[in-house]
Structures are given as C-alpha cells and as structure tokens.
Amino acid sequence: MIANTSPVVAGRSPGGHRLRRSQRAANSAKWPLIIAAVASVVIVLAVGAATNWFWYASVTSGGGGGGGGGGHSGPGPNPYNETISAVYSSVTYNGASSGYFAALDGRDLCGPCPTLPTTDYNYTPAVSGFWFYFNVTSSAAAYVTLANFTVTTRGSDPALFTLSRVVCCSPSYSEVTIRVGFTPGAEMSLAAFVYAASIPDVGPAGLALYFNATSP
C-alpha cells in the first residue's frame, strides 16, 4: 500500500481566494462611511463650541443682567471700567403724612458699592447694566402705594442710566411692577435693573445714581 503523501493545507477550498477578495472589498467599502461619520462629528463639535453649545447669548438674567463674557470684541459700553459708587433713594410723599418708607428716605441702596456694572449682550448693541436690591417696609397706618420709579445719574448727564424695570419679589424677582401696594407693616423685597448704552470717563469718583419714587 502506498501512503498518501499529498500535503494538506488547512482551510483551503476551491473558493477560498474568491472569499478573501470579497471580504477585502467589503472592508474597503466601509472606510468611506466611517470617514464621513467622523467628519460629521467634528463639524458638530466645532459648531457647538463656536456658538457656546447652541446658546448664543446669556439671559440672567431675569433678562438683562447677564455678565459680560469672553470672546466678544470691541471696546464695549464701559471702556473706562467706571464703577457705581452708590444708589441713593428718595420718596416724594403726596399725602398728608410722610416718612413711612424710611428705608427709601435718603438711603444708599447699594450694599456692594463701589461695584462694576456688567456688559449685557441681551441688548443690541450691548449695554452696561446693573442690578440693585432693597427691602421696603411701610409704617403707615393705612394702605399706601409706591410708584413712578425713576433713576437719574449724578453729573453732567442725568439721563446716562435708564431704569429698565422694577421687579417683585424675593426670592424669584419675576414680576415686573410699576406700582407696589403696602398694607400697614408690610415688607417687600424689590430689585431694579438699570443700564447705560455708553459710559464716559468720569474719573475715580465713579457714578452715583438716584432712585426716586412717589407715594401714594
């Protein structure tokens, strides 16, 4: 008997070459799809980073009051970095009695002053804005109101700052109001937002504001 000495090659079959050619073709076809997918991810990441992840501007809030951020070019509305030195309040009493809003009679409402107003890009063009907060208690014996809120600026331009709104009440400060009513002994926590389109060089003294109201 003659032994079979023909070599045996593992895995070889008549169609083996065709199978390997098909696999290589399939793998080659996948590469364009993979490259396209990676390119799409890179584009999305680039757009997201450029647009602050699809939020174009901040809102604090409360619409108005978001601070200035990096990446904005130009001199800005406060190129000399002028500060708010104080916010002095006053009330004009139109009734028979007066003095029942003691917290607003010639008081400085700005606890953190001097402070730097922030750039608010929710306005076009951007403005230099500032929030201040204050508590008001009525010592009147009857129901009284506080209204006609205005702001003026000390110096040559009293209209430099504009009063955007007065809002009520702590902790949300979400309700814009033009008149606030007080029952005897009532207390309200209010806030106001003011802004200037452009602040000039006023020197080291900064800017003092005057917050005015009338009652009733």
C-alpha positions as CSV (number, residue, x, y, z in Angstrom):
1,M,0.0,0.0,0.0
2,I,1.4,3.4,-0.9
3,A,0.8,6.0,1.7
4,N,-0.9,9.3,0.7
5,T,1.8,11.9,1.0
6,S,-0.2,14.8,-0.6
7,P,0.2,17.9,1.6
8,V,-2.9,19.2,3.3
9,V,-3.4,23.0,3.6
10,A,-5.7,23.9,6.5
11,G,-8.8,25.9,5.4
12,R,-8.1,25.9,1.8
13,S,-11.1,25.4,-0.5
14,P,-11.6,25.9,-4.2
15,G,-13.5,29.2,-3.4
16,G,-11.0,30.4,-0.8
17,H,-9.4,33.1,-2.9
18,R,-12.8,34.5,-4.0
19,L,-13.9,34.6,-0.4
20,R,-10.9,36.7,0.7
21,R,-11.3,39.0,-2.2
22,S,-15.0,39.6,-1.2
23,Q,-14.1,40.3,2.4
24,R,-11.4,42.8,1.3
25,A,-13.9,44.6,-0.9
26,A,-16.5,44.8,1.8
27,N,-13.9,46.2,4.3
28,S,-12.8,48.8,1.7
29,A,-16.4,49.9,1.2
30,K,-16.8,50.6,4.9
31,W,-13.9,53.1,5.1
32,P,-15.7,56.0,3.3
33,L,-18.7,55.6,5.6
34,I,-16.5,55.7,8.7
35,I,-14.6,58.7,7.5
36,A,-17.8,60.6,6.7
37,A,-19.2,59.8,10.1
38,V,-16.1,61.1,11.9
39,A,-16.1,64.3,9.7
40,S,-19.8,64.9,10.7
41,V,-18.9,64.6,14.4
42,V,-16.0,67.0,14.0
43,I,-18.3,69.6,12.3
44,V,-20.9,69.3,15.1
45,L,-18.3,69.8,17.8
46,A,-16.8,72.8,16.0
47,V,-20.2,74.5,15.6
48,G,-21.2,73.7,19.2
49,A,-18.0,75.3,20.5
50,A,-18.4,78.3,18.3
51,T,-21.9,79.0,19.4
52,N,-21.5,78.3,23.1
53,W,-23.2,74.9,22.5
54,F,-26.1,76.4,20.6
55,W,-26.9,79.1,23.2
56,Y,-25.9,82.4,21.5
57,A,-26.3,84.7,24.5
58,S,-27.0,84.5,28.2
59,V,-30.1,85.7,29.9
60,T,-29.8,86.3,34.0
61,S,-30.9,87.3,33.8
62,G,-34.1,87.9,34.5
63,G,-33.5,89.3,31.2
64,G,-30.9,91.8,31.5
65,G,-28.2,91.3,33.9
66,G,-26.2,88.5,32.5
67,G,-22.5,89.3,32.9
68,G,-20.1,90.1,30.0
69,G,-18.4,87.1,28.6
70,G,-15.1,86.3,26.8
71,G,-15.0,86.2,23.0
72,H,-16.7,89.5,22.4
73,S,-14.6,92.0,20.5
74,G,-14.8,95.8,20.6
75,P,-14.4,98.4,23.3
76,G,-17.7,97.6,25.0
77,P,-20.2,100.1,26.6
78,N,-17.9,100.8,29.6
79,P,-14.4,101.1,28.1
80,Y,-13.0,103.0,31.2
81,N,-14.3,100.4,33.7
82,E,-16.3,103.1,35.6
83,T,-17.9,101.8,38.8
84,I,-21.2,102.5,40.5
85,S,-20.3,104.3,43.7
86,A,-23.8,104.4,45.3
87,V,-27.6,104.3,44.7
88,Y,-29.3,107.0,46.7
89,S,-33.1,106.7,47.2
90,S,-35.8,109.2,47.8
91,V,-39.6,109.3,48.1
92,T,-41.9,112.2,47.3
93,Y,-44.9,111.9,49.6
94,N,-48.1,113.4,48.1
95,G,-50.4,112.7,51.1
96,A,-50.9,114.3,54.5
97,S,-48.3,112.1,56.1
98,S,-44.8,111.3,55.2
99,G,-41.7,109.3,56.3
100,Y,-43.4,105.9,56.3
101,F,-40.9,104.4,53.8
102,A,-37.9,105.1,56.0
103,A,-35.7,102.6,54.1
104,L,-36.0,104.8,51.0
105,D,-35.6,108.3,52.6
106,G,-32.1,109.3,51.6
107,R,-30.5,105.8,52.0
108,D,-27.9,104.2,49.9
109,L,-29.4,101.0,48.4
110,C,-26.2,99.6,47.0
111,G,-24.6,97.3,49.6
112,P,-21.7,96.1,47.5
113,C,-20.8,99.5,46.0
114,P,-18.5,100.5,44.6
115,T,-19.1,97.9,42.0
116,L,-18.5,97.4,38.3
117,P,-21.6,97.1,36.1
118,T,-21.6,94.2,33.7
119,T,-21.9,94.0,30.0
120,D,-25.4,92.7,28.9
121,Y,-25.4,91.2,25.4
122,N,-29.2,90.6,25.5
123,Y,-29.4,94.2,24.2
124,T,-28.4,95.2,20.7
125,P,-26.0,96.9,20.8
126,A,-24.7,95.6,24.2
127,V,-25.2,97.8,27.3
128,S,-23.6,98.2,30.7
129,G,-26.2,97.0,33.2
130,F,-26.5,96.9,37.0
131,W,-29.0,95.2,39.4
132,F,-29.6,96.6,42.9
133,Y,-31.8,95.1,45.6
134,F,-33.7,96.7,48.5
135,N,-36.3,95.9,51.2
136,V,-39.1,98.3,51.8
137,T,-41.4,98.4,54.9
138,S,-44.4,100.6,55.4
139,S,-45.0,102.2,58.8
140,A,-48.2,104.0,57.5
141,A,-51.4,103.4,59.4
142,A,-53.3,102.8,56.2
143,Y,-52.8,101.2,52.8
144,V,-50.3,103.1,50.7
145,T,-48.6,102.7,47.3
146,L,-45.1,103.2,45.9
147,A,-44.9,104.1,42.2
148,N,-43.5,106.3,39.5
149,F,-40.0,104.8,39.7
150,T,-37.2,106.7,38.0
151,V,-33.4,106.8,38.0
152,T,-31.1,109.7,37.4
153,T,-27.3,109.9,37.4
154,R,-25.1,112.5,39.2
155,G,-23.0,114.6,36.9
156,S,-23.4,116.3,33.6
157,D,-25.7,113.7,32.1
158,P,-28.6,112.9,34.4
159,A,-30.1,110.5,31.8
160,L,-26.9,108.4,31.4
161,F,-28.6,105.4,33.1
162,T,-32.0,104.2,32.1
163,L,-34.3,102.3,34.5
164,S,-35.3,99.1,32.7
165,R,-37.7,97.7,35.3
166,V,-38.5,97.2,39.0
167,V,-39.4,93.6,39.9
168,C,-41.0,91.9,42.8
169,C,-40.3,90.0,45.0
170,S,-37.7,87.8,46.7
171,P,-36.6,85.1,46.1
172,S,-37.7,84.9,42.4
173,Y,-37.9,88.6,41.4
174,S,-40.0,87.6,38.5
175,E,-42.9,90.1,38.4
176,V,-42.3,93.4,36.7
177,T,-44.3,96.1,38.5
178,I,-45.0,99.8,38.1
179,R,-46.8,100.2,41.4
180,V,-46.5,98.3,44.7
181,G,-49.1,98.4,47.4
182,F,-48.4,98.1,51.2
183,T,-50.8,97.3,54.0
184,P,-49.7,98.6,57.4
185,G,-46.4,97.0,58.5
186,A,-46.0,95.1,55.2
187,E,-42.5,94.5,53.8
188,M,-41.4,93.9,50.2
189,S,-38.1,92.8,48.8
190,L,-37.7,94.5,45.4
191,A,-35.0,94.8,42.7
192,A,-34.3,97.2,39.9
193,F,-32.2,96.9,36.7
194,V,-30.6,100.0,35.2
195,Y,-28.4,100.3,32.1
196,A,-26.3,102.7,30.1
197,A,-25.6,102.5,26.4
198,S,-22.1,104.0,26.8
199,I,-20.3,105.2,29.9
200,P,-17.7,108.0,29.5
201,D,-14.6,108.6,31.6
202,V,-15.8,110.2,34.8
203,G,-12.7,109.8,36.9
204,P,-12.0,107.9,40.1
205,A,-15.2,109.0,41.9
206,G,-17.3,106.7,39.8
207,L,-21.0,107.1,39.2
208,A,-23.7,107.8,41.8
209,L,-27.3,107.0,40.9
210,Y,-30.5,108.4,42.4
211,F,-33.6,106.1,42.6
212,N,-36.8,108.1,43.0
213,A,-40.4,107.1,43.7
214,T,-43.7,108.7,44.8
215,S,-46.3,107.8,47.3
216,P,-49.2,107.3,47.2
